[in-house]
Amino acid sequence: MSAVVDVAVPVFAIMLAGFLAGRFRILGASSSEALNAFVYWFALPPVLFLSMATVPLSDVFNWPFIWTIILGMAAVALPSTLIAKFLFPNSFSGLTLHGLTSVFANTGYMGIPLFIAAFGPTGTLPAVIATAINSVLIIGLTVLFVEIGSGSGKGPRQAVGGALLAVVRGPLFIAPVAGILWSASGLGLPVWLSNFAGLMGDASGPCALFAMGLFLVGKPISTGLGEVSWLVIAKLALHPLITWVLAVQVFHLDAEFTRGAVLMAALPTGALSFVIAQKYGVFVQRSSAAILLSTVFSVVTVSALLAWFGTS
């Protein structure tokens, strides 16, 4: 349990610090949006680039593991979004972000540190691969659908074309793709570039979490509690359960990658879902509440899984 507490408590504490800063008006009203813009455009892209550029492509493309991660997310996000369409009506963009929030794990800010604490630096590969899938595929598709949903007044072809252009020009797509291309080139990273990306990237997690705490000021978690509760259950219970079935019964992963797939799925909702929600002004309160509550409850659920997998 100590491995989870060592990671989850600081995450929660940073969110609390942001909330207190907003509650006592230490920062201005627009500070949450400003911090999110910094994360989206400047701090997070170096993390995504570095995570891809420093890992050999042969290690990343473990296809049984990749399909386990992808199908596990699809098997939760698609039904969850369909249920939300009838029980929690929203716009197309809002439903897209509902689906993202139900499966988007905190692999970068919590998963990689958790795996380092629990399994050592050599045991982080499943977390790195999951982070790559989240960065390139899941975020890319989310931005695509949100852009399509916000393309009011345009024809279907124009809306899709504009959305695709927005995705490929966005920093959250360009950065990991650039990292993959760099890794494929076989060139080592210059020290100055590695240090720059590391320093900028170190700011992404704290800033995103702090901004989320700022946003929660004056916005009670009880708003939309039914939908938020469903999102937390889907993320912390259904997602890891379905992923375990796929890992063991369908793709027959070995013990290390089964453990990695299930633990990645069991992580709480990642802060990047809030960053995207606030950027587009859709589903912001519910995504922030789901992140907060899933982070708190994950201390129990992830600890139980670590014990089940024989890790103290």
Secondary structure, 3 states (H helix, E strand, C coil): CHHHHHHHHHHHHHHHHHHHHHHCCCCCCCHHHHHHHHHHHHHHHHHHHHHHHCCCHHHHCCHHHHHHHHHHHHHHHHHHHHHHHHHCCCCHHHHHHHHHHHHCECHHHHHHHHHHHHHCHHHCHHHHHHHHHHHHHHHHHHHHHHHHHCCCCCCHHHHHHHHHHHHHHCHHHHHHHHHHHHHHHCCCCCHHHHHHHHHHHHCHHHHHHHHHHHHHCCCCCCCCHHHHHHHHHHHHHHHHHHHHHHHHHHCCCCHHHHHHHHHHHHCCECCHHHHHHHHHCCCHHHHHHHHHHHHHHHHHHHHHHHHHCCCC
